[in-house]
Amino acid sequence: MRNTATKPVKSNRAVFQGDLSAPDPIPEPGIEAAVRLMRDGRLFRYGEDRNSIPEGALLEEEFAALIGSKYCVGVNSGGCALYVALMAAGVSPGDKVLVNAFTLAPVPGAIAHAGAEPVLVDIDARFVIDVDDLDRKAVESDARFLMLSYMRGHIPDMDAVMAVCRRHDLLVIEDCAHTMGASWGGRLTGTFGDVACFSTQTFKHINSGEGGLLVTNDEDIAARALLRSGSYMLYAQHRARPGMEVFDRHRLTTPNCSMRMSNLVAAVLRPQLPLIEERNDQWRAIYDRLAPMIEAIDHLQVPVRPAKEEFVPSSLQFSIIGLKDVRIERFLGETAAHGVHVKWFGAPEPIGFTSRHEHWRYLDQEQAVPKADQVLKGLCDIRLPLSLTPEDCFVIATVLREAMAASGR
Ligand SMILES: Cc1ncc(COP(=O)(O)O)c(C=O)c1O
């Protein structure tokens, strides 16, 4: 449904009539490719006797080229990509994995799935990993792995982060669920670490409902990931894969975990790859319009974004500064009543997609991340559907401004 402009209500307050949770539709070529495939029936990516190249193999080849990586493996979700990456990178049960404390539940979930222990690293005022705390926790924990989550698309100073990782010989897994097409200093996220994972779940930069993509330049990680994703002994049908001799080293020792990507998902995704750049430009334009209007509202602050951070904002975060929880709750009640659903990471209970580290009780609860605790108390999040018009942005900002005023009365 289209987002439309202000509708007068009794109170004369602005009301946003659109739907911030509305997904962006699948482009027609994706729909046509999916229908063609369904008519053909070859939804499963592997076959024992076939002449055509499977959609899954073509997508992996195209995505690897787009990121500039040698190898790519498609799986059935971003969370599975993270799990497969951890296992392929050599994580064993009981290993410690460093991870920034501001992330989403599937990230510590993937570490737990691998039987490993998340070690929380603090964040700074930009919502990104705190490099000094990373340095400290790497020593204290003796961890060999870092899961670097670019949560909500915020990218840390990668020169500083990678220097710490090199100093401690950390193997880096990048969680690029929110940074498809984003760069730091001209270099794409997903190319800094040893292996990187992307999500194609509906609210990400490309949409197949569920789906994940893993990229790497390491032939052993690639082969182990591909085998674990569930390739049976049909791995030769992949194209963005290492040579067959690499599989000989791993084929009999890597479990098949059946987390494959289906051809149907790949068919829906392939026509979206050429659109990423254009969509990211649209997201930047929406963010650039809305962020200054939010920044101008009392008690609301949008984080500073350094010039080197070329982010691709499918959502917008702001902090509520200097207000008690009861006032924050009133503010959020007011925004919701006027059509703008704001997610709040400081809520006492986890709601919807939003939870924070103390809600993940399977973690060691003794871990101190004081700066993250402080930041998350006031951290809010709104999704930015591509359909938002300049007028919609104005209405959303008006709703927030009026809600802030009303919450203080
Ligand atoms: C930061 C982050 N990493 C990983 C994931 C996992 O992606 P998926 O939902 O495809 O499992 C998500 C999902 O929203 C996420 O927000």
The ligand as a Gaussian input file, in Angstrom:
#p B3LYP/6-31G(d) Opt

LIG

0 1
 C       22.428000      -7.985000      12.251000
 C       21.804000      -9.255000      11.753000
 N       22.592000     -10.307000      11.490000
 C       22.072000     -11.470000      11.037000
 C       20.735000     -11.634000      10.815000
 C       20.220000     -12.953000      10.368000
 O       19.544000     -12.928000       9.172000
 P       18.348000     -13.932000       8.864000
 O       17.076000     -13.306000       9.372000
 O       18.386000     -14.063000       7.393000
 O       18.659000     -15.220000       9.556000
 C       19.877000     -10.562000      11.059000
 C       18.438000     -10.679000      10.813000
 O       17.659000      -9.761000      10.847000
 C       20.422000      -9.337000      11.553000
 O       19.636000      -8.284000      11.807000

